[in-house]
Amino acid sequence: CELGCAAALRLPAEEVRDWLSDPEDQLLGPGGATDLRQAGEHFVRALAQEPLEAPLVQHIANRMREELERPLTASDAFDAVARKDAFLSLLSLCQPQLKPHLAFEQLLSFSSPAAALAV
């Protein structure tokens, strides 16, 4: 899961810079419709099926704990932001599998540090 997410879901800095210079050129955001991104999403969805669903949910729960210990700050390097963005993509892709295991408050507390940066 980590290798697939790092390869397909993590955005390269150059793509983000290009997108920031002309965001209307790519309405889906940087890297949103590439073949690699779509293949990564299919890979994650395949991992979310039995018999790998339970280990994937456990892996994501462990990653959530790790990410909560390292909230984003405005001074973080691009790599930290890209890692968090890739993880948020993973959470989004695995929402159906995670929903029975997580309370809304848990998800809210996970995203609030990132939302605070937007203010």
ROSE-4610 file (N, C-alpha, C; in Angstrom, 1 decimal, always signed):
// ROSE-4610
residu = [C/C/C/E/E/E/L/L/L/G/G/G/C/C/C/A/A/A/A/A/A/A/A/A/L/L/L/R/R/R/L/L/L/P/P/P/A/A/A/E/E/E/E/E/E/V/V/V/R/R/R/D/D/D/W/W/W/L/L/L/S/S/S/D/D/D/P/P/P/E/E/E/D/D/D/Q/Q/Q/L/L/L/L/L/L/G/G/G/P/P/P/G/G/G/G/G/G/A/A/A/T/T/T/D/D/D/L/L/L/R/R/R/Q/Q/Q/A/A/A/G/G/G/E/E/E/H/H/H/F/F/F/V/V/V/R/R/R/A/A/A/L/L/L/A/A/A/Q/Q/Q/E/E/E/P/P/P/L/L/L/E/E/E/A/A/A/P/P/P/L/L/L/V/V/V/Q/Q/Q/H/H/H/I/I/I/A/A/A/N/N/N/R/R/R/M/M/M/R/R/R/E/E/E/E/E/E/L/L/L/E/E/E/R/R/R/P/P/P/L/L/L/T/T/T/A/A/A/S/S/S/D/D/D/A/A/A/F/F/F/D/D/D/A/A/A/V/V/V/A/A/A/R/R/R/K/K/K/D/D/D/A/A/A/F/F/F/L/L/L/S/S/S/L/L/L/L/L/L/S/S/S/L/L/L/C/C/C/Q/Q/Q/P/P/P/Q/Q/Q/L/L/L/K/K/K/P/P/P/H/H/H/L/L/L/A/A/A/F/F/F/E/E/E/Q/Q/Q/L/L/L/L/L/L/S/S/S/F/F/F/S/S/S/S/S/S/P/P/P/A/A/A/A/A/A/A/A/A/L/L/L/A/A/A/V/V/V]
num = [1/1/1/2/2/2/3/3/3/4/4/4/5/5/5/6/6/6/7/7/7/8/8/8/9/9/9/10/10/10/11/11/11/12/12/12/13/13/13/14/14/14/15/15/15/16/16/16/17/17/17/18/18/18/19/19/19/20/20/20/21/21/21/22/22/22/23/23/23/24/24/24/25/25/25/26/26/26/27/27/27/28/28/28/29/29/29/30/30/30/31/31/31/32/32/32/33/33/33/34/34/34/35/35/35/36/36/36/37/37/37/38/38/38/39/39/39/40/40/40/41/41/41/42/42/42/43/43/43/44/44/44/45/45/45/46/46/46/47/47/47/48/48/48/49/49/49/50/50/50/51/51/51/52/52/52/53/53/53/54/54/54/55/55/55/56/56/56/57/57/57/58/58/58/59/59/59/60/60/60/61/61/61/62/62/62/63/63/63/64/64/64/65/65/65/66/66/66/67/67/67/68/68/68/69/69/69/70/70/70/71/71/71/72/72/72/73/73/73/74/74/74/75/75/75/76/76/76/77/77/77/78/78/78/79/79/79/80/80/80/81/81/81/82/82/82/83/83/83/84/84/84/85/85/85/86/86/86/87/87/87/88/88/88/89/89/89/90/90/90/91/91/91/92/92/92/93/93/93/94/94/94/95/95/95/96/96/96/97/97/97/98/98/98/99/99/99/100/100/100/101/101/101/102/102/102/103/103/103/104/104/104/105/105/105/106/106/106/107/107/107/108/108/108/109/109/109/110/110/110/111/111/111/112/112/112/113/113/113/114/114/114/115/115/115/116/116/116/117/117/117/118/118/118/119/119/119]
x = [+0.8/+0.0/+0.9/+1.9/+2.8/+3.4/+4.0/+4.7/+3.7/+2.5/+1.5/+1.1/+0.8/+0.4/+1.5/+2.8/+3.9/+4.1/+3.9/+4.1/+2.9/+1.7/+0.6/-0.2/-0.3/-1.1/-0.4/+0.9/+1.7/+2.0/+1.8/+2.0/+3.4/+4.0/+5.3/+5.3/+6.3/+6.3/+6.2/+6.8/+6.8/+5.3/+4.6/+3.2/+2.3/+2.6/+1.9/+2.2/+3.5/+3.9/+3.3/+3.3/+2.6/+1.2/+0.5/-0.9/-1.2/-0.4/-0.5/-0.4/+0.5/+0.7/-0.5/-1.3/-2.4/-3.5/-4.2/-5.1/-6.3/-6.7/-7.8/-7.5/-6.2/-5.8/-6.1/-6.1/-6.3/-7.4/-8.6/-9.7/-9.8/-9.2/-9.2/-8.1/-7.2/-6.1/-4.9/-3.7/-2.5/-2.5/-2.2/-2.1/-3.4/-4.5/-5.8/-6.3/-5.9/-6.4/-5.4/-4.2/-3.1/-3.4/-2.8/-2.9/-2.4/-1.2/-0.6/-1.5/-2.2/-3.1/-4.3/-4.8/-6.0/-5.6/-4.4/-3.9/-3.7/-3.2/-3.1/-4.4/-5.4/-6.7/-7.3/-7.1/-7.6/-6.8/-5.5/-4.7/-5.3/-5.5/-6.0/-7.4/-8.3/-9.6/-9.5/-8.5/-8.3/-7.8/-6.9/-6.5/-7.6/-8.6/-9.7/-10.7/-10.5/-11.3/-10.8/-11.7/-11.3/-10.3/-9.3/-9.0/-8.1/-7.8/-6.9/-7.6/-8.9/-9.6/-9.2/-9.2/-8.9/-7.5/-6.5/-5.1/-5.0/-5.7/-5.7/-6.3/-7.4/-8.1/-7.1/-6.5/-5.5/-4.3/-3.8/-2.7/-3.1/-4.3/-4.8/-5.0/-5.5/-5.7/-4.3/-3.3/-2.0/-1.4/-1.7/-1.2/-1.9/-3.2/-4.0/-3.3/-3.0/-2.4/-1.0/-0.2/+1.0/+0.8/-0.1/-0.4/-0.9/-1.7/-2.2/-1.1/-0.1/+1.1/+1.9/+1.7/+2.5/+1.6/+0.8/+0.0/+0.8/+0.2/+0.8/+0.9/+2.0/+2.2/+2.5/+2.4/+2.6/+4.1/+5.0/+6.4/+6.9/+6.0/+6.3/+6.8/+7.8/+8.3/+7.2/+7.4/+6.5/+6.3/+7.3/+7.2/+6.2/+6.2/+5.3/+3.8/+3.6/+2.3/+1.9/+2.8/+2.5/+2.1/+2.9/+2.6/+1.2/+0.8/-0.5/-1.6/-1.3/-2.3/-2.5/-1.5/-1.6/-2.4/-2.2/-2.9/-4.4/-4.7/-6.1/-6.8/-6.0/-6.6/-6.8/-5.9/-6.1/-7.4/-7.5/-8.7/-10.0/-10.0/-11.1/-11.5/-10.4/-10.7/-11.2/-10.8/-11.2/-12.3/-13.0/-14.1/-15.1/-15.6/-16.6/-16.1/-14.8/-14.2/-14.0/-13.7/-13.4/-14.6/-15.7/-16.9/-17.4/-17.5/-18.0/-17.0/-15.8/-14.8/-14.5/-14.9/-14.5/-15.8/-15.7/-16.7/-16.4/-17.4/-17.3/-16.3/-16.3/-15.4/-13.9/-13.6/-12.3/-11.8/-12.7/-12.3/-12.2/-13.0/-13.0/-11.7/-11.3/-10.1/-8.9/-9.0/-7.8/-7.6/-8.7/-8.6/-8.6/-8.9/-8.9/-7.5/-6.4/-5.1/-4.8/-5.2/-5.0/-6.0/-7.2/-8.1/-7.7/-7.0/-6.6/-5.6/-4.8/-3.8/-4.5/-5.7/-6.4/-6.9/-6.9/-7.5/-6.4]
y = [-1.2/+0.0/+1.3/+1.3/+2.5/+2.8/+1.7/+1.9/+2.4/+1.8/+2.2/+3.6/+4.0/+5.4/+6.4/+6.0/+6.9/+7.1/+6.1/+6.2/+6.8/+6.5/+7.0/+8.1/+8.2/+9.2/+10.4/+10.3/+11.5/+12.4/+13.6/+14.6/+15.1/+15.1/+15.7/+17.2/+17.8/+19.2/+20.0/+19.5/+20.2/+20.3/+19.2/+19.2/+20.2/+20.3/+21.3/+22.7/+23.0/+24.3/+24.7/+23.7/+24.0/+24.3/+23.5/+23.8/+25.1/+25.5/+26.7/+27.9/+27.7/+28.8/+29.0/+27.9/+28.0/+27.0/+27.2/+26.2/+25.9/+26.8/+26.6/+25.6/+25.4/+24.4/+23.0/+22.7/+21.3/+21.4/+21.3/+21.5/+20.4/+19.2/+18.2/+18.3/+19.3/+19.5/+18.8/+19.0/+18.5/+16.9/+16.3/+14.8/+14.1/+14.8/+14.2/+13.2/+13.3/+12.4/+11.7/+11.5/+10.8/+9.3/+8.6/+7.1/+6.5/+7.1/+6.6/+6.8/+7.9/+8.2/+7.2/+7.1/+6.2/+4.7/+4.3/+2.9/+2.8/+3.8/+3.8/+3.7/+4.4/+4.3/+2.9/+2.3/+0.9/+0.0/+0.2/-0.6/-0.6/+0.6/+0.7/+0.1/+0.3/-0.4/-1.9/-2.4/-3.9/-4.3/-3.6/-3.9/-3.9/-3.1/-2.9/-4.1/-5.1/-6.3/-7.4/-8.3/-9.5/-10.3/-10.9/-11.1/-10.0/-8.9/-7.9/-6.7/-6.7/-5.5/-5.3/-6.3/-6.2/-5.7/-6.2/-5.7/-4.3/-3.9/-2.5/-1.6/-1.9/-1.1/-0.9/-2.0/-1.9/-1.0/-1.1/-0.3/+1.2/+1.5/+2.9/+3.4/+2.6/+3.0/+3.4/+2.5/+2.8/+4.1/+4.3/+5.6/+6.8/+6.6/+7.8/+8.2/+7.2/+7.5/+8.2/+7.7/+8.4/+9.8/+10.0/+11.3/+12.3/+11.8/+12.7/+13.2/+12.4/+12.8/+13.9/+14.0/+15.0/+15.9/+16.8/+17.7/+18.6/+19.0/+19.9/+21.3/+22.0/+23.4/+24.2/+25.5/+26.3/+26.2/+25.8/+25.8/+24.4/+23.5/+22.1/+22.2/+21.3/+21.1/+20.5/+20.7/+20.2/+18.7/+17.9/+16.5/+16.1/+16.8/+16.5/+16.8/+17.8/+18.2/+17.1/+16.7/+15.8/+14.4/+14.0/+12.8/+12.8/+13.9/+14.1/+14.0/+14.7/+14.8/+13.4/+12.6/+11.2/+10.4/+10.6/+9.8/+10.2/+11.5/+11.9/+11.3/+11.1/+10.4/+9.0/+8.4/+7.0/+6.8/+7.8/+7.7/+7.9/+8.7/+8.9/+7.7/+7.1/+5.8/+4.7/+4.7/+3.5/+3.9/+4.9/+5.4/+4.3/+3.5/+2.5/+1.4/+1.1/+0.1/+0.7/+2.0/+2.6/+3.0/+3.3/+3.9/+3.1/+1.7/+1.0/+1.0/+1.4/+1.3/+2.7/+3.8/+5.1/+5.9/+6.7/+7.7/+9.0/+9.7/+11.0/+11.9/+11.9/+12.7/+12.4/+11.1/+10.7/+11.3/+11.2/+11.7/+13.3/+13.9/+15.3/+15.8/+15.1/+15.5/+15.2/+14.3/+14.0/+15.1/+15.7/+16.7/+18.1/+18.3/+19.7/+20.4/+19.7/+20.5/+20.9/+20.2/+20.6/+21.7/+21.7/+22.7/+24.0/+23.9/+25.2/+25.9/+25.2/+25.9/+26.8/+26.5/+27.3/+28.6/+28.7/+30.0/+31.1]
z = [+0.0/+0.0/+0.0/+0.8/+0.9/-0.4/-1.0/-2.3/-3.4/-3.4/-4.4/-4.2/-3.0/-2.7/-3.0/-2.6/-2.9/-4.4/-5.2/-6.6/-7.3/-6.9/-7.7/-7.1/-5.8/-5.2/-4.7/-4.5/-4.1/-5.3/-5.2/-6.2/-6.3/-7.5/-7.6/-7.5/-6.9/-6.7/-8.0/-9.0/-10.3/-10.8/-10.7/-11.1/-10.3/-9.0/-8.2/-8.6/-8.8/-9.3/-10.6/-11.5/-12.8/-12.6/-11.8/-11.5/-10.9/-9.9/-9.2/-10.2/-11.2/-12.1/-13.1/-13.3/-14.2/-13.7/-12.6/-12.1/-13.0/-13.9/-14.7/-15.8/-16.1/-17.1/-16.7/-15.4/-14.9/-13.9/-14.3/-13.3/-12.2/-12.5/-11.5/-10.5/-10.7/-9.8/-10.4/-9.8/-10.4/-10.3/-11.4/-11.4/-11.3/-11.4/-11.1/-12.1/-13.4/-14.4/-15.1/-14.5/-15.2/-15.2/-16.1/-16.1/-14.8/-14.4/-13.1/-11.9/-11.8/-10.7/-10.8/-11.9/-12.1/-11.8/-12.2/-11.9/-10.4/-9.7/-8.3/-7.6/-8.0/-7.4/-7.6/-8.8/-9.0/-8.1/-7.9/-7.0/-5.6/-5.1/-3.7/-3.6/-4.6/-4.5/-4.5/-5.3/-5.3/-3.9/-3.3/-1.9/-0.9/-1.2/-0.2/-0.3/-1.1/-1.2/-0.3/+0.0/+0.8/-0.1/+0.5/+1.9/+2.5/+1.7/+2.1/+2.8/+2.9/+3.5/+4.9/+5.8/+7.2/+7.4/+6.8/+6.9/+6.4/+5.4/+4.9/+5.9/+6.5/+7.5/+8.7/+9.1/+10.2/+9.8/+8.6/+8.2/+8.2/+7.7/+7.7/+9.1/+10.0/+11.4/+12.0/+11.7/+12.2/+11.6/+10.3/+9.7/+10.2/+10.5/+11.1/+12.5/+13.3/+14.6/+14.3/+13.4/+13.1/+12.6/+11.7/+11.1/+12.2/+13.1/+14.2/+15.1/+15.2/+16.0/+15.3/+14.0/+13.2/+12.4/+13.1/+12.3/+11.4/+10.3/+9.4/+10.0/+9.7/+10.0/+8.8/+8.8/+7.6/+7.2/+8.1/+7.8/+7.3/+7.2/+6.7/+5.3/+5.0/+3.6/+2.7/+1.4/+0.5/+0.6/+0.9/+1.1/+2.2/+3.3/+4.3/+3.9/+3.2/+2.7/+1.6/+0.7/-0.3/+0.3/+1.4/+2.1/+2.7/+3.3/+4.0/+2.9/+1.8/+0.7/+0.1/-0.1/-0.6/+0.4/+1.7/+2.7/+2.7/+2.6/+2.5/+1.2/+0.2/-1.0/-0.7/+0.0/+0.4/+1.3/+2.3/+3.1/+2.3/+1.3/+0.5/-0.3/-0.9/-1.7/-0.8/+0.4/+1.3/+2.2/+2.0/+2.9/+3.1/+2.1/+2.4/+3.4/+3.3/+4.2/+5.6/+5.7/+7.0/+7.7/+7.0/+7.7/+8.9/+8.8/+9.9/+11.1/+10.9/+12.0/+12.7/+12.0/+12.5/+12.8/+13.9/+14.2/+13.5/+13.2/+12.5/+13.2/+14.5/+15.3/+15.0/+14.8/+14.5/+13.2/+12.2/+10.9/+11.0/+11.7/+11.8/+12.6/+13.6/+14.3/+13.5/+12.5/+11.6/+10.6/+10.1/+9.1/+9.6/+10.8/+11.4/+11.3/+11.6/+11.4/+10.0/+9.0/+7.6/+7.3/+7.8/+7.5/+8.2/+9.3/+10.0/+9.2/+8.3/+7.5/+6.5/+6.1/+5.0/+5.6/+6.9/+7.5/+7.4]
